[in-house]
Amino acid sequence: MTAAPDLTGRRVLVLGLGRFTGGVETVRFLVAQRADVLVSDAARRADLEASAREVEALGAALVFGRQTPRLLDHADLVVANPAIPFDHQVLQAAADRGVPVTTEMNLFLERVRAPVLAVTGTKGKSTTTTLLAGMLEAAGRTVHLGGNVGRSLVARVERIAPDDLVVLELSSFQLHWTRGTGRSPHLTVVTNLFGDHLD
């Protein structure tokens, strides 16, 4: 297993702050790693005011509105929110320019020292993930629940001990980007496969 990339001094564009905790926690992690962070979201600031204030308090720059390839002019790494379409013009431009793209989940998987149990599938992911985490906690294990359910774990990855357990719900969009990490969960559950998410 190769060492996780050093982020010190990297100019990182976080594409998509989002309406959940993942964007803020990603910025918190990147700032702690001494990266130079710019956050861009296509929404209006008024729609994300609480998160915007938190991100600015962490020392990251923040821009709202139309997202164009010019955002890459001062970036050597892009961290894409899972909701960003794969064909987004900034991601396409990043590929053309050779700027690597990663995600909050990839940053976590590259650094977590504990075994990871991942749950994916079309339906039943959240229920199955929560049930498994509860069963493992009842068995006396220290469990960290995250991914598409619970809270983002990336900012506290260094506090997860090697003998803890991590249970993640992973969407198809999150899984799309994990191929670039060379990392896989230690155990994976696929609940089912239907045609709902063919995109």
C-alpha positions in Angstrom: 0.0 0.0 0.0 1.5 3.3 -1.0 1.6 6.3 1.3 -1.2 8.9 1.0 -0.1 12.0 -1.0 1.3 14.9 1.0 -1.0 17.9 0.7 1.3 20.5 2.2 1.3 23.6 0.1 -1.0 22.0 -2.6 -3.4 24.5 -4.2 -6.7 22.6 -3.9 -10.0 23.5 -5.5 -13.0 22.1 -3.6 -15.7 21.9 -6.3 -19.1 22.0 -4.5 -19.5 23.0 -0.9 -22.8 21.1 -0.7 -25.7 21.2 1.7 -24.4 18.5 4.1 -21.3 18.4 6.3 -19.0 16.8 3.7 -17.8 20.0 2.1 -17.0 21.8 5.4 -15.3 18.7 6.8 -13.2 18.3 3.6 -12.1 21.9 4.0 -11.3 21.4 7.6 -9.2 18.4 6.7 -7.3 20.1 3.9 -6.5 23.2 6.0 -5.2 20.9 8.7 -3.0 19.3 6.1 -1.6 22.8 5.3 -3.2 23.0 1.8 -4.1 26.3 0.1 -7.9 25.9 -0.4 -10.4 27.5 -2.7 -14.0 26.4 -2.5 -16.5 27.0 -5.4 -20.2 26.3 -5.3 -22.7 27.1 -8.0 -25.4 28.1 -5.5 -26.0 31.5 -4.0 -24.1 32.3 -0.8 -27.5 33.0 0.9 -28.4 29.3 0.4 -25.2 28.1 2.1 -24.5 30.9 4.6 -23.8 28.8 7.7 -21.4 26.6 5.8 -19.8 29.6 4.1 -19.0 31.3 7.4 -17.5 28.1 8.7 -15.3 27.6 5.7 -14.1 31.2 5.8 -13.3 30.9 9.5 -11.1 27.9 8.6 -9.1 30.2 6.3 -10.2 29.0 2.9 -11.2 31.3 0.0 -14.8 30.9 -1.2 -16.5 31.8 -4.5 -20.1 31.4 -5.5 -21.8 31.4 -8.9 -21.0 30.1 -12.3 -18.2 27.5 -12.3 -15.8 27.7 -15.3 -12.4 26.2 -16.1 -10.8 29.4 -14.9 -11.2 28.0 -11.4 -8.3 25.7 -12.3 -5.8 28.6 -13.0 -4.5 28.3 -9.5 -5.2 24.7 -8.7 -3.1 21.6 -8.9 -5.7 19.3 -7.3 -9.5 19.2 -7.5 -11.7 17.7 -4.7 -15.1 17.1 -6.3 -18.3 16.8 -4.4 -20.1 13.5 -5.2 -23.0 15.5 -6.6 -20.9 17.1 -9.3 -21.7 15.5 -12.7 -18.8 13.5 -14.2 -19.1 15.7 -17.4 -19.0 19.0 -15.5 -16.9 21.4 -17.6 -14.4 22.0 -14.7 -13.8 18.3 -14.4 -13.4 17.9 -18.1 -10.9 20.8 -18.2 -9.0 19.3 -15.3 -8.7 16.0 -17.3 -7.4 18.0 -20.3 -4.9 19.9 -18.2 -3.7 16.9 -16.3 -5.0 18.2 -13.0 -5.8 15.3 -10.8 -9.4 14.9 -9.4 -10.2 13.2 -6.1 -13.0 13.2 -3.6 -13.5 13.5 0.2 -14.0 9.7 0.3 -10.8 9.1 -1.5 -8.9 11.3 0.9 -10.4 9.3 3.7 -9.7 5.8 2.2 -6.1 6.8 1.4 -5.5 7.5 5.1 -7.7 5.4 7.3 -5.9 2.8 9.3 -8.9 0.8 10.5 -10.7 -2.0 8.5 -13.5 -0.6 6.3 -16.8 -2.3 5.7 -18.6 -0.7 2.8 -22.2 -1.0 1.7 -23.5 -0.2 -1.7 -26.3 -1.1 -4.1 -29.4 0.5 -5.5 -31.8 0.3 -2.5 -31.4 -0.4 1.2 -27.9 1.1 1.6 -28.7 3.4 4.6 -30.7 0.7 6.4 -28.1 -2.0 6.0 -25.2 0.3 6.9 -26.9 1.6 10.1 -27.9 -2.0 11.0 -24.4 -3.3 10.6 -22.9 -0.5 12.6 -25.4 -1.1 15.4 -24.6 -4.8 15.4 -20.9 -4.2 15.6 -21.3 -1.6 18.4 -23.5 -4.1 20.3 -20.7 -6.6 20.0 -18.4 -4.2 21.8 -16.5 -2.7 18.9 -15.7 1.0 18.4 -17.4 1.8 15.1 -17.3 4.9 12.9 -20.3 5.4 10.7 -20.0 7.5 7.6 -20.2 7.9 3.8 -23.7 8.7 2.6 -25.1 8.2 6.1 -23.9 9.7 9.3 -21.3 12.4 9.1 -18.1 12.9 7.1 -15.2 11.1 8.7 -12.3 12.7 6.7 -11.5 15.5 9.2 -11.1 12.9 12.0 -9.4 10.2 10.1 -6.2 10.4 12.2 -8.3 9.8 15.4 -9.6 6.5 14.1 -7.5 3.7 15.7 -6.3 0.7 13.7 -8.4 -1.7 15.8 -11.6 0.4 15.3 -14.0 -0.4 12.5 -15.4 1.9 9.8 -18.8 1.3 8.2 -19.4 3.3 5.1 -22.4 3.7 2.9 -21.1 4.4 -0.6 -23.1 5.6 -3.6 -22.3 4.8 -7.2 -21.0 8.3 -7.6 -18.6 7.9 -4.7 -17.5 4.5 -6.0 -16.8 6.0 -9.5 -13.9 8.0 -8.2 -12.4 5.4 -5.8 -10.8 3.6 -8.8 -8.0 6.1 -8.8 -6.9 5.5 -5.2 -5.8 1.9 -5.5 -7.6 1.2 -2.3 -10.6 -1.0 -1.6 -12.7 -1.6 1.5 -11.8 -4.7 3.4 -15.3 -6.1 3.1 -18.1 -5.0 0.8 -21.8 -5.7 0.8 -23.9 -5.1 -2.3 -27.5 -5.0 -1.3 -29.0 -5.3 -4.8 -28.8 -3.9 -8.3 -31.8 -2.3 -10.1 -32.1 0.2 -13.0 -32.7 3.3 -10.8 -29.2 4.8 -11.1 -28.1 3.9 -14.6 -26.6 7.4 -15.0 
